[in-house]
Amino acid sequence: PNTILVSVAENVEAGEIVANDAARPGELRPSEVAADPGVVGIVAGQAGASWTDAAPIALAGSIVPCKADASFGAIRPNDLLVASPSRGTAMRAGSDPRQGTVVGKALEPLEIGTGTIRVLVMSR
């Protein structure tokens, strides 16, 4: 996927959703807020890879693996995804997600629990 390298405030892993760090402007951290309006994107890379200073963020239009949590509702293909309250994971967006909170569109289902699904990176 096409990526851009960005500074991170703490260790991030491939597939995690990252957001602006209010305490460290200009740096990103794994999101831990449901439908986080500070969300920026998804960390791109091989499963299990991690970064501590700078990480590759997938650009819009890329298809990347994304950590997801279906505890807040089953995820189905074409569902819009937002940050979940679980560290660095996506959840299905509600029927009318707030502007600036959508990170992508699910291309695969996740019925229960947590896992990794392919996502089309997009913002809305």
C-alpha positions in Angstrom: 0.0 0.0 0.0 1.0 3.6 -0.4 2.2 5.0 3.0 3.6 8.1 4.7 6.0 7.9 7.6 4.8 9.7 10.7 6.2 10.3 14.2 4.6 8.1 17.0 4.5 8.9 20.7 4.6 5.3 21.7 5.0 1.8 20.3 2.5 1.0 17.5 1.9 -2.2 15.7 0.9 -3.0 12.1 -2.9 -2.9 11.8 -3.5 -0.5 14.6 -5.7 2.6 14.3 -3.7 5.7 15.3 -4.9 9.2 16.4 -3.3 12.5 17.2 -1.7 12.6 20.6 -3.1 15.7 22.5 -0.1 15.6 24.9 2.4 15.5 22.0 1.2 17.6 19.1 2.5 16.2 15.7 2.8 12.7 17.0 0.4 9.8 16.8 -0.6 7.1 19.3 -2.9 4.1 19.2 -6.5 5.2 19.5 -8.4 4.2 22.7 -11.5 6.4 22.3 -14.7 5.2 20.6 -15.3 7.1 17.3 -12.2 9.2 18.1 -12.4 12.5 16.1 -8.6 12.7 16.3 -8.2 9.5 14.3 -5.6 9.7 11.5 -5.3 6.3 9.9 -4.1 2.7 10.0 -0.5 1.5 10.6 0.7 -0.4 7.5 3.1 -3.3 7.6 3.6 -7.1 8.0 1.6 -8.7 10.8 3.5 -8.5 14.1 5.7 -5.6 13.0 6.0 -2.7 15.4 7.6 0.8 15.5 8.7 3.1 18.3 9.7 6.4 16.7 8.1 6.6 13.2 5.5 4.3 11.6 4.1 3.9 8.1 0.5 5.1 7.8 -1.6 3.7 4.9 -2.9 6.4 2.6 -6.5 6.7 1.5 -7.4 4.2 -1.2 -5.0 1.5 0.2 -6.2 -1.9 1.3 -4.5 -3.0 4.5 -5.1 -5.4 7.4 -6.7 -3.7 10.4 -7.2 -4.9 14.0 -10.9 -5.0 14.7 -13.3 -5.7 17.6 -16.7 -7.1 17.0 -17.6 -6.8 20.7 -19.5 -3.6 19.9 -21.4 -5.2 17.0 -20.7 -7.7 14.2 -18.7 -6.2 11.4 -19.8 -7.0 7.8 -18.3 -6.2 4.4 -19.0 -2.6 3.4 -19.5 -1.4 7.0 -17.9 1.9 7.8 -15.3 1.6 10.6 -14.3 4.0 13.4 -11.9 3.6 16.3 -13.2 1.4 19.2 -12.4 2.0 22.9 -10.1 -1.0 22.7 -6.5 0.0 22.0 -5.8 0.5 18.3 -8.8 -1.4 17.0 -11.7 -0.6 14.7 -15.4 -1.2 15.3 -18.5 -0.9 13.1 -19.6 2.7 12.9 -23.2 3.6 13.9 -25.8 4.6 11.3 -24.6 8.2 11.0 -20.9 8.5 12.0 -19.6 11.9 13.1 -17.6 13.7 10.4 -13.9 12.9 10.7 -14.2 9.7 12.6 -14.4 7.1 9.8 -11.0 5.4 9.0 -12.2 2.8 6.4 -14.6 0.4 5.0 -14.6 -3.3 6.0 -13.9 -5.7 3.1 -14.3 -8.8 5.3 -16.6 -9.9 8.1 -15.8 -10.3 11.8 -18.8 -11.8 13.6 -17.5 -12.0 17.2 -14.5 -11.2 19.3 -11.3 -9.5 18.0 -9.3 -10.2 14.9 -7.7 -8.7 11.8 -9.7 -7.9 8.7 -8.9 -6.2 5.4 -10.0 -2.6 5.2 -10.2 0.0 2.4 -8.6 3.1 4.0 -10.8 6.1 3.6 -11.8 9.1 5.7 -15.2 10.6 6.1 
